[in-house]
Amino acid sequence: MEPHTQLLAVLAAALATATWLAWRENNDRRDIALLGGVSGLLGAGAAVSAVL
């Protein structure tokens, strides 16, 4: 796996964890949606990068 793929995967995992923690603490729904959206985009980027 190339370094940029690993970086995207690690960032996606970190943001997914931050999203889960924000949801557990009952933060504003807007913040949770933003974290989840960015995490999803990074995860999708990592998947595409791994395939290509």
Steps between C-alpha positions, in 0.01 A plus 500: 500500500631842410563767764224734384248215517607421854480867595144529366398182680647616832336842470166339418527272803597789728209713381260206531613459861458873562152483348402212726633684807312817401181298456551338843537842663181626330671778307311707247362292210658739251849430640443124499376513139805702394743260668319200353493650153869584496584158643293333230669699225844411632398134524373506142822667388703229673294229333541654156869554561544136602325379183689728265 
